[in-house]
């Protein structure tokens, strides 16, 4: 049996371009994260559709990736709905690594909505929580 990495290890491996091993749902989640970062929206959506983590902590990662994919699509009418989903996610008890990324995503969303003060506050919160992660995706 292959050991599942921790969520911070997952994010760090994705951001450093390191391969992961694990259950099929984790490998699909990895594929979704890499596809989202590469702006390959169809592949990211497909991988998210197949990935179905049962652990609530990993479900938060799945939801964050789903939100990031929708944000990358840039559909203006969908952006406001993402604010509520991100707020629910942030208030839902994410681990610090995912929480930092959720705040970063929130900042990007506010920028897209021309809400610059809110974007600044969200990005500062992300910086406060950031772990020892490569900054190239941030």
ZABA-733817 format. One record per residue: x, y, z of N, C-alpha, C in turn. Coordinates in steps of 0.1 Angstrom, whole numbers, plus 5000, padded with zeros to 4 digits. Example, Ala and Ser with C-alpha at 12.3 -4.5 7.8 and 13.67 -1.06 7.14 Angstrom:
# ZABA-733817
(r (5132 4943 5078) (5123 4955 5078) (5132 4967 5078))
(r (5128 4978 5071) (5137 4989 5071) (5129 5000 5079))
# end
This chain:
# ZABA-733817
(r (5008 4988 5000) (5000 5000 5000) (5009 5013 5000))
(r (5006 5022 4991) (5013 5034 4990) (5008 5044 5000))
(r (5017 5051 5007) (5013 5061 5017) (5009 5074 5010))
(r (4998 5079 5015) (4993 5092 5010) (5001 5103 5016))
(r (5006 5112 5008) (5013 5124 5014) (5004 5133 5022))
(r (5010 5141 5030) (5002 5151 5037) (4997 5161 5027))
(r (4988 5169 5030) (4983 5180 5021) (4994 5190 5018))
(r (5002 5195 5029) (5013 5204 5025) (5023 5197 5016))
(r (5026 5184 5018) (5035 5177 5009) (5029 5177 4995))
(r (5016 5175 4993) (5010 5175 4980) (5012 5188 4973))
(r (5009 5199 4980) (5010 5212 4974) (5025 5215 4970))
(r (5034 5212 4979) (5048 5214 4976) (5053 5206 4964))
(r (5049 5193 4963) (5053 5185 4952) (5047 5191 4939))
(r (5035 5195 4939) (5029 5201 4927) (5036 5213 4923))
(r (5039 5222 4932) (5045 5235 4929) (5060 5233 4925))
(r (5066 5223 4930) (5080 5220 4926) (5081 5211 4914))
(r (5070 5206 4909) (5071 5198 4897) (5075 5183 4900))
(r (5074 5179 4913) (5078 5166 4917) (5067 5156 4915))
(r (5069 5144 4911) (5059 5134 4910) (5054 5129 4924))
(r (5041 5125 4924) (5035 5119 4936) (5032 5105 4933))
(r (5030 5097 4943) (5025 5084 4942) (5014 5082 4952))
(r (5004 5074 4949) (4993 5072 4959) (4981 5066 4952))
(r (4970 5066 4959) (4958 5061 4954) (4954 5067 4941))
(r (4945 5061 4933) (4941 5067 4920) (4934 5080 4922))
(r (4926 5082 4933) (4920 5095 4934) (4930 5107 4936))
(r (4941 5103 4943) (4952 5113 4946) (4959 5116 4933))
(r (4962 5106 4925) (4969 5109 4912) (4960 5117 4903))
(r (4947 5115 4903) (4938 5124 4895) (4938 5138 4901))
(r (4938 5139 4914) (4939 5153 4920) (4952 5160 4916))
(r (4963 5152 4916) (4976 5157 4911) (4975 5162 4897))
(r (4968 5154 4889) (4967 5157 4874) (4958 5170 4873))
(r (4948 5171 4881) (4940 5183 4881) (4948 5196 4885))
(r (4956 5195 4895) (4964 5206 4900) (4974 5210 4889))
(r (4980 5200 4883) (4991 5204 4873) (4984 5209 4860))
(r (4973 5204 4857) (4965 5209 4845) (4960 5223 4848))
(r (4955 5226 4859) (4950 5239 4863) (4962 5249 4862))
(r (4973 5246 4867) (4985 5255 4867) (4990 5257 4853))
(r (4987 5248 4844) (4992 5249 4830) (4981 5255 4821))
(r (4970 5260 4827) (4958 5265 4820) (4952 5255 4811))
(r (4953 5242 4814) (4947 5232 4806) (4933 5228 4813))
(r (4924 5237 4811) (4911 5236 4818) (4903 5223 4815))
(r (4903 5218 4802) (4895 5206 4800) (4902 5194 4807))
(r (4915 5193 4807) (4921 5182 4815) (4919 5183 4830))
(r (4920 5195 4835) (4918 5198 4849) (4904 5193 4853))
(r (4894 5198 4845) (4880 5194 4848) (4878 5179 4848))
(r (4884 5172 4838) (4882 5158 4836) (4888 5151 4848))
(r (4900 5155 4852) (4907 5149 4864) (4899 5151 4877))
(r (4893 5163 4878) (4885 5166 4890) (4872 5158 4890))
(r (4867 5155 4879) (4855 5147 4878) (4857 5133 4883))
(r (4869 5128 4880) (4872 5114 4884) (4878 5113 4898))
(r (4884 5123 4903) (4889 5123 4916) (4878 5125 4926))
(r (4877 5116 4936) (4867 5117 4946) (4872 5113 4959))
(r (4880 5122 4966) (4885 5119 4979) (4874 5118 4989))
(r (4876 5108 4998) (4866 5106 5008) (4869 5114 5021))
(r (4881 5117 5024) (4885 5124 5035) (4881 5139 5034))
(r (4876 5145 5044) (4871 5158 5043) (4882 5168 5041))
(r (4894 5166 5046) (4905 5175 5044) (4909 5175 5029))
(r (4909 5163 5023) (4912 5163 5008) (4901 5168 5000))
(r (4888 5167 5005) (4877 5173 4998) (4879 5188 4997))
(r (4885 5194 5007) (4888 5208 5007) (4898 5212 4996))
(r (4907 5203 4994) (4917 5205 4983) (4910 5204 4970))
(r (4902 5194 4968) (4894 5192 4956) (4885 5204 4953))
(r (4879 5209 4963) (4870 5221 4961) (4878 5233 4957))
(r (4890 5235 4964) (4899 5247 4960) (4903 5246 4946))
(r (4907 5234 4942) (4911 5232 4928) (4900 5235 4918))
(r (4888 5230 4922) (4876 5233 4913) (4874 5248 4912))
(r (4875 5255 4923) (4873 5270 4922) (4884 5276 4914))
(r (4897 5271 4915) (4907 5277 4907) (4905 5275 4892))
(r (4900 5263 4889) (4897 5260 4875) (4887 5270 4870))
(r (4876 5272 4877) (4865 5281 4873) (4871 5296 4872))
(r (4879 5299 4881) (4885 5313 4881) (4894 5314 4868))
(r (4901 5304 4865) (4910 5304 4853) (4901 5306 4840))
(r (4889 5300 4840) (4880 5301 4829) (4876 5315 4826))
(r (4875 5323 4837) (4873 5337 4836) (4859 5341 4832))
(r (4849 5333 4834) (4835 5336 4831) (4830 5347 4841))
(r (4829 5359 4836) (4825 5370 4845) (4813 5367 4854))
(r (4803 5361 4848) (4790 5359 4855) (4792 5348 4867))
(r (4802 5340 4866) (4805 5330 4876) (4814 5335 4887))
(r (4820 5346 4885) (4830 5350 4895) (4824 5354 4909))
(r (4812 5360 4909) (4806 5364 4922) (4802 5351 4930))
(r (4798 5341 4923) (4795 5328 4930) (4807 5322 4937))
(r (4819 5324 4930) (4831 5319 4936) (4835 5325 4949))
(r (4831 5338 4951) (4833 5345 4964) (4827 5337 4975))
(r (4815 5332 4973) (4808 5325 4984) (4814 5312 4987))
(r (4818 5305 4976) (4824 5292 4977) (4838 5293 4984))
(r (4845 5303 4981) (4858 5305 4988) (4856 5309 5002))
(r (4847 5317 5005) (4844 5321 5019) (4840 5308 5027))
(r (4832 5300 5022) (4828 5287 5028) (4840 5279 5031))
(r (4849 5278 5021) (4861 5270 5022) (4870 5275 5032))
(r (4872 5288 5032) (4881 5294 5042) (4876 5293 5056))
(r (4863 5293 5058) (4857 5292 5071) (4855 5277 5075))
(r (4858 5268 5066) (4855 5254 5069) (4866 5246 5075))
(r (4877 5252 5080) (4887 5245 5087) (4898 5238 5078))
(r (4902 5245 5068) (4913 5240 5059) (4926 5239 5067))
(r (4935 5231 5063) (4949 5231 5068) (4955 5244 5064))
(r (4966 5248 5070) (4972 5261 5067) (4978 5262 5053))
(r (4983 5251 5048) (4988 5251 5034) (4977 5254 5024))
(r (4966 5247 5025) (4954 5250 5016) (4948 5263 5019))
(r (4948 5267 5032) (4942 5280 5036) (4950 5291 5029))
(r (4963 5291 5029) (4971 5301 5023) (4968 5302 5008))
(r (4966 5290 5002) (4963 5290 4987) (4948 5295 4985))
(r (4940 5292 4994) (4926 5297 4993) (4925 5312 4994))
(r (4933 5318 5003) (4934 5333 5005) (4940 5339 4992))
(r (4950 5332 4986) (4957 5337 4974) (4946 5337 4963))
(r (4939 5326 4962) (4928 5326 4951) (4918 5336 4954))
(r (4914 5339 4966) (4905 5349 4969) (4910 5363 4965))
(r (4923 5365 4967) (4929 5378 4963) (4929 5380 4948))
(r (4932 5369 4940) (4931 5369 4926) (4917 5372 4921))
(r (4907 5366 4928) (4893 5368 4924) (4889 5382 4926))
(r (4893 5388 4937) (4890 5402 4940) (4896 5411 4930))
(r (4908 5408 4926) (4915 5416 4915) (4907 5415 4902))
(r (4902 5403 4899) (4894 5402 4886) (4881 5410 4887))
(r (4876 5412 4900) (4863 5419 4902) (4866 5434 4905))
(r (4879 5438 4903) (4882 5452 4906) (4880 5457 4920))
(r (4881 5448 4929) (4879 5450 4943) (4893 5450 4950))
(r (4901 5461 4947) (4915 5461 4950) (4918 5461 4965))
(r (4910 5468 4974) (4913 5468 4988) (4911 5454 4994))
(r (4900 5447 4989) (4898 5433 4994) (4909 5424 4988))
(r (4913 5426 4976) (4924 5418 4970) (4936 5419 4979))
(r (4940 5432 4982) (4952 5434 4990) (4951 5427 5004))
(r (4940 5428 5010) (4938 5421 5023) (4939 5406 5022))
(r (4933 5400 5012) (4934 5386 5010) (4948 5381 5007))
(r (4955 5389 4998) (4968 5385 4995) (4978 5386 5007))
(r (4976 5396 5015) (4984 5397 5027) (4981 5386 5037))
(r (4969 5381 5037) (4966 5370 5046) (4973 5357 5040))
(r (4973 5356 5027) (4980 5345 5020) (4994 5345 5024))
(r (5000 5357 5023) (5015 5358 5026) (5018 5355 5041))
(r (5008 5358 5049) (5010 5355 5064) (5010 5340 5066))
(r (5003 5333 5058) (5001 5318 5060) (5010 5310 5052))
(r (5017 5316 5042) (5025 5308 5032) (5035 5299 5039))
(r (5037 5287 5034) (5047 5278 5039) (5059 5279 5031))
(r (5068 5270 5032) (5080 5270 5025) (5078 5265 5011))
(r (5070 5272 5003) (5066 5268 4990) (5073 5276 4979))
(r (5076 5269 4968) (5082 5277 4956) (5072 5288 4952))
(r (5077 5300 4949) (5069 5311 4947) (5065 5312 4932))
(r (5069 5304 4924) (5067 5306 4909) (5052 5305 4906))
(r (5044 5298 4913) (5029 5297 4910) (5022 5308 4918))
(r (5028 5314 4928) (5021 5324 4936) (5022 5337 4929))
# end
